[in-house]
């Protein structure tokens, strides 16, 4: 089960995880096999934790980690939605942090 930010719960769905990765990577030079591998690795991490429930924020964090390795533009796209950016300053802060090797704060 996935615990959403509002406290509600829903069943884990791999297709939702994959669609998030795919959407972030749309029109980017990322192979479908890379997306599948990323989804597999994230899913493996989730199931290996042994926990019956996982916070959606943890899934988002894992997706961001994987995207940062795969494609920086896809990472920024996903982060802007996941972290609920409200203005261009937040984009600048994220990109500047990437240049300095920092990870963004979870929203």
C-alpha positions, 0 to 999 in steps of 0.5 A, spaced: 500 500 500 502 507 498 500 512 503 499 518 499 501 525 502 493 527 504 494 520 508 489 516 504 492 509 502 491 506 495 494 499 492 501 500 489 501 500 482 507 499 477 504 502 471 503 509 475 511 508 477 513 507 470 508 513 467 511 518 472 518 516 469 516 516 462 512 522 463 519 526 465 523 523 460 518 524 454 522 527 448 528 526 451 534 521 449 532 515 454 531 508 452 524 505 454 529 499 456 532 504 461 525 506 464 523 499 465 530 498 468 529 504 473 522 502 475 525 495 476 530 497 481 525 502 484 520 497 485 526 492 488 528 497 493 520 498 495 519 491 496 526 489 499 524 494 505 519 489 507 514 494 509 507 493 507 506 500 506 510 506 503 509 513 503 508 516 496 514 521 498 519 515 499 517 513 492 518 520 489 525 520 492 527 514 489 524 516 482 528 523 483 534 519 485 534 515 479 532 520 474 538 524 476 542 519 474 539 518 467 537 525 465 538 531 468 532 535 464 527 529 466 530 530 473 528 537 473 521 536 470 519 531 475 522 535 481 518 541 479 511 537 479 513 533 485 516 539 489 510 543 487 515 549 484 511 555 484 516 560 481 522 560 476 526 562 482 525 555 485 528 552 478 534 556 479 535 554 486 534 546 483 539 547 477 544 551 482 544 545 487 545 540 481 551 544 479 554 544 486 552 537 487 546 538 492 540 534 493 533 538 493 529 538 499 523 533 499 516 537 498 
